[in-house]
Amino acid sequence: MQHNIPTISIFIEPKHFEELEDNVWNEESHPARLVVDNIPYDIGITYRGDHIRNFPKKSYRIDFGTYNEEFIGCEIHLNAEYRDPSLIRNKLSFDFFRNIGSVSPDCKHVVIELNGKPMGIYLQLESVDEWFLQKRQLSYGPIFYATNYHANFSLLTPKRKPKSSLLSGYDRKLGEAEDDLDLEMFIYKINTISRNDFGEEIAKNMDVKKYLLWLCGVVCTQNFDGFIHNYALYQNGENGLFEMIPWDYDATWGRDWDGEMMEYDYVPIEGYNTLTARLLDVKVFRDQYRLILEEILETSFTIEALEPIITNLHRQIRPYITLDPYKKKSIDMFDNEPELILRFISNRNRYLREHLKDLT
């Protein structure tokens, strides 16, 4: 067997594990120990995610309490990728975002053991926090997590009801209470600036080019939830402009959040959410988006560019599938996933090329 996927061992006392299991929605960390390469680390552990907490194979948030040099941060996330038969969609997505010039979390596959019991293959993700910014030499600034579908940049919920607060759908990960005012004002301006003034005024509040790069990433990978959920919003401390950072991209590349097939034309080339609609209503931004997307469809989002990456990720994980108690009975499905993903890329690329004219 190839030993190129590290093993992380987690040890938690039975009473703390029972407390963890008794209330999977509790955000309070429980004391535990994490061991990598025979080096122990005292940690706090809790489950993470939304609907995924109800799955048999759960995801974890690991809190080191202070900066950890080995993990380059104070916390990491261990994603179970339970609904993704390939186990690679999240990593493939984040690497793709990085390749097209957008910022995304670093991640790698690991094998998890809990109290000596194999839990299978996980994706270790860095947290989007102050250490995330330092690592990329980005200036300190507020970070907000989009935690539910109310984070749609609108004054209304997705069910078309007025929001109780403009901060609905967001949790502040980094920053101070006064930073909430900037986010509220940003959302208010998105919805109230006149059509004639929108292009000039919105550029004073957000990095439009970086948003368009992010939009290309969401549209190509077809993360349906990514427009109103599954992102972090960072306000650059140097220029005050807001930027998007992708998060939770396992429901992509031809599958939805339940792991079911999603047709390649499900998400339109224009995407959706209030901010995207208003940006693409400005001709100069729409033209810029079309040119960026056209180049990506020629270079990064192609079979030629992505097949070696997909094949390598699949081969790296394949020897460990039999050690995953939640995946070992579906090896045939796992083996068919690269072909499915590549077929999606081919069809999605063709679909987007055909609809570039919709942006003129």
N, C-alpha and C positions, 0 to 999 in steps of 0.2 A: 504493500500500500504506500502511496505517496504521502509523506508527512509534511504537507505544505499548508495545512489548515491548523492553526493553534487550538489547543484545548483550554477552556476556562472552567475551573472547578469552583463551585459555590457550596458553602456549608452554612446551614442555618439550623438553629436549635428547633426541635420539634414543636415547642410551645409557640415560638415565633412563626413557624411555618403554618401552624393551625390558625393563628391570628390572621395571617396573610390570606389563607384560603377562606376563612369565615366571612371576610368582607373584601372581595376583589376590587371594589371601587374605592377603598380607603387609600388616600394619597400619602399617609404617614409611612415613613420608612421603618423597616425592622432591621435590627442588627444582624450582621452575617459576616462571613469571611470569604474572600475571593482569592484563588490561588492560580498563578500563571507561572510556568517554568519553576515550580517549587518555591516561588516567592509569594508569601501571603500578604493580603491587604485587608484591613478592616473596612467594612462598607455598610451602607444602609441600602436595603433592597425593597422595592415595591413593584407591583404590576403597573404597566403603562398601556396607553391606547384607549380607544372608545369601545366599539362593539367587539374588538378582538379579546377583551378580558373574559368573554364568555366561551372562548375556544378552549379545547383540551390542552393545546400547546400555547402557553401564554408568553407574552413579551414582558421584559423587565426594564426598570430604570435603576441604575447602579449609582449611588452617591458616595464619593470618597471622602466627603466632608471638607477636604482642602485640595489644593492643586496636586495632581499626581503626575510625575514626570513620565512614567511609563505610558500612561494613557493620554498625556498632554491635555489635561483638563480636570475639572472637579467631578464630572459625571459622564457616563456613557449610557447608551440605550442598546438593549439586546432584543432585536426583533425576531419573532418566531417565524414570520413569513408563512403562516399556516395555510392561508388561502391561495398561495402562489405555488402551483405544481412544479415550477421551474426553480424556485428559490433564488432566482437571479434578477428578477425584474426591478427591484429597488436599487440594487447596485448598478445594474445596467443603465438605469435612468439617471442616477446621480453622476455617473461617469460621463454620460452623454451630455448632461447640462454643462459639466466642466469643459468638455471638448468644444462646445459651441461658444464658450466664453462667459458662461453664467456661473455664479457662485453656488456651490452645493456642499453638503456635508461629506466628509471622508468616511469610508466604510470598508469593512472586510468581513469575510465569512469566518466563523469560529464554530467549534464544537463545544457544547455546554454539558456539564455534568452537575447535577444537583444532589447533594448528600450521597455521592457515589453512584447515582442512577443516571444513565445516559438520557439526555433530553433532546439530542439531535443537533442539526445544523441551524445556526442562528446568524443574523447579520449584526455585527457590532457597528454602531453608529456614533459619531461624535455628537455632542450636544451643540445646539446653536445658542451660544452664550458669549460672554466676554472673551473666553479663551479661543473660541471660534474666530472672533474678530482679530485678536492679537496674532493668531497663527497666519492670517492672511494680510496682516499689516493694515487692517481697516481701523479707522478711528472709532473710539468708544462712542456708543450711541444706544438709544433704547431699542429693544427687540420685543416684538409682540408675537405670540403664537396664535394662529388662527385655529381655534379649538372646535368650532362647529360651523354649520352652514350659514349662520348669521353674518359671517365675515365675508360678505358679498359686495362690499363697497357701496351699498345702497342705504337709503333711509328706511327701506322696507325689508321685512324678512322674505325668504324665498316663497312664503305663502301669501305674500303681498299684504302683510299686516305691519303697521308702524312699529318700529323697534322701541323697546323701553329705554334703550341707551344706544348711542352711536358706538359705544365700546362693546356692544353685545357681539359675542363670538370670539372675543380676544382675551388672552391672558398675558399680562406683562411679565416677560421673563427677565428683562434687564432694564434698569432705569428707575426713575422716581415717579411719584404720583403726578407731579406737574407735567411729565412727558405725555400723560394721557390726553392732555388738552391739545397737544399737537396732532395726535391721531384723530381726535374728534373733529378738529378743524379741517384736517385733510379730507376726511370722509364728507364733511359738510360741503367743502368746496367742490369735490367731485360731482356732487348732486345739484349744486346751485350756480356755478359759474355759467354765464351765458354761452351759447354755442359759438358766437363770434370771438369771444375772448378765451375760450377754453384752452386752445393750443398754447398760447403764450403764458397764461396764468398757471396751468398745471405743471409746466416745465420748471416753475419756481418752487414746486413742492415735491416733485419726484424725478428720479433719473429715468427719463423716458426710454432711452436706448436700452438700458439694462432691463426695463420692464418688457420691452419688445423681444429681447433675447430670451427672457423667461417665458414669454408667451409662445415663442417658437418651440421651446422645450416641451411645454404642456401640450401644445397642439400636435406635435410629432408623436410623442409617447402616448397621447390620448388618455390623460388622467382626467376623467370626467369630473371628479371632486376637486381637482386642483385649482379651479377658478374661484371657489367659495369656501375652501377648506384646504388642508394639507399644504400650508405654507407658513413661513415666518416673515414678518414685516420688520425690516431694519431701517432705522433712521440714521443716516450717516452723520456722525457728530461733527464733522468738519464743514460740510456744506448744507446740512439740514434736510437733504433729499431722502425720500423713502425709496427702499429697494426690496425686491422679492427674493426669497430663498425657498426652494422646494423642500417638501417633507412628506414622507409616507407615499412612496410611488410603487407599491407592489401591485396595485390595480391598474396596470398599464400594459402596453405591448400586446393588445388583443384580448385581455381579460378584465373583468370588472371586480368590484370589491368582494364579491362572493366567489370569485374564482371561475365564474361562468364566462363563456365566450362573448366578446363584445365586437360587433362588426366594425370594420376598419373605417367606415364613414359615419360613425355615431356622433362624433364631435365635429362641428363645422370648422372650416378654416379660420373663421372670425372668432372662434371660441365663444365665451360668454362671460358675463358679469358686467355690472354697470360701468366700471372703470375701463374695461377693454372696449366696450361699445362706444364710449365717449372718445377714447383715444383714436379708434379707427374711423370715427366720424370726421377727424381732422386729416385732410388730404396729405399733408406732408408726413404725418406719422403713419398713415396707411401705406404710402409709397415706401417709406423706410422699412416698415414691417415686411412688405412684399419682397423687397430686395434682399433683406437678411434671410428670410425664409427660403427664397429661391436659391441662394448660395448654399444654405444648409442642405437642401434637397439634392443639390449637385455633389456635395462633398461628405458631410457627416452622417446624414440620414439615408444611407444607401446600404444595399446588401454587401457591397465590396468593403465598405468601412466597418460594418458591424458584425459580419459573419465571423471573422477571426476572434473578436472579443467574446461573442456569445459561445463559440466553440470552446475557447479557453476556460471560461467560467464553468461551463457544463462539465468539462473534463476534470477540472479541479475538484468539484463537488462530488462527482460520480462515485468515487471509492468510499465515500462516507455515508451514502444513502442508506445502506444496510444497517448502520449504527443509529439511524434516526427512527425511534419507535412510532413516529407519526407519519413517516413517509415510506418506510421500507416495503409496505404492501402496494405501493403505487409507483414502483420503479419504471414500469412500462410507460406510464403517463409522463414521468420525468424525462425519459429518453426521447419522447416525441415532442417535447416542448421547444427545443431549438428550431425545429422545422416549422412549428406553428408561429413562433416569433418572427422568423425570417419571412414567412408568407405574409404576416401582418405588415412588416416593413415594406415589402414590395407593393402590396395593395394600397397601403396608406400613402406611400410616396407618390404613386400614380394618381391617387385621388387628390392629394394636395396640389400636385402639378396642374391637374385639370382645372382646379378651382383658383389658381393664382389670378386668373382673369377677373374673379369676383372682387379683387382688391384694387382694380384700376378705376 
